[in-house]
Amino acid sequence: MEKIVIIIPTYNEKENITSMIEVLENDIFSKIKDFNMFILVIDDNSPDGTADKVNNLKKKYDNLQITCGQRKGLGKAYRRGIIYAVKKMDADVVIKMDADFQHNPIYVFNLLEKYRQGYKYVIGSRFTPGGSVPKEWNIYRKILSKYGGLCARTILFFPDIKTIKSISDISSGFALASVRDVLKRLDLSKLSSGFYYSPQLIFQIANIGIEIAEVPIIFEIRGKGETKMPFSNIPATLYAMITLRLFGKRKFKNNKKTNELL
């Protein structure tokens, strides 16, 4: 059976990580019979003891692993997690998700169902029909999330209207990717350190011709702790997307010099 590794980046998530792991292990994995399910926590040396919580749970769950490193941003943590999952855990598929329950673990079933149908990259989308953002968000955040994403898709893909319409949530942190068919075809070496890493990945994926599927998710209010979403870097993100569109490669090929998974 194929090995699915769920990658969970953490920084100061001791209030959430135990509950998330327990829900995945007991409520989700127990119902999945056709894949071998694993969890990899990518901790950025959290000072609150997140790693200690995970290490204690490792005594209970032999499919749980953790790797720790310096805090260099979410994108760098995800890259580190991909490399670890592929090279040290022999992952066939990775799923990225957050520890704070804004991504409801139940949607793992939906991502896997799309994968069974043949899709190699699947996004958990807040903006496709059936998805939503928290009603508690203020109007500014709702507009920024929805129409900021439309702006990003237009910058990256116009005049390819089909791609703009088919990808509704370019910044989602909840997604499934095939290692062989997707990740081993990408250049991860220059992945952004911040939240911008997701549009970077999707830009590459779309340009090598991989069909992207979406499943609707109801994005939840964060369970505990403080949000890590910085709104002060919007101008820098906009500039980065314009630069990517103007100077990014339009065709991506396997390259042993840049692809760290080969």
Secondary structure, DSSP 8 states (H G I E B T S, - for coil): --EEEEEEEESS-HHHHHHHHHHIIIIIGGG--SSEEEEEEEE---TTSHHHHHHHHHTT-TTEEEEE-----HHHHHHHHHHHHHHHH--SEEEE--SSSSS-GGGHHHHHHHHHTT-SEEEEESSSTT-B--TTS-HHHHHHHHHHHHHHHHHHHTT-HHHHHH-S-TT-S-EEEETTTTGGGS--TT--SSTTHHHHHHHHHHHTT--EEEEE-B-----SS-----STTHHHHHHHHHHHHHHS-S-----TTT-TT-
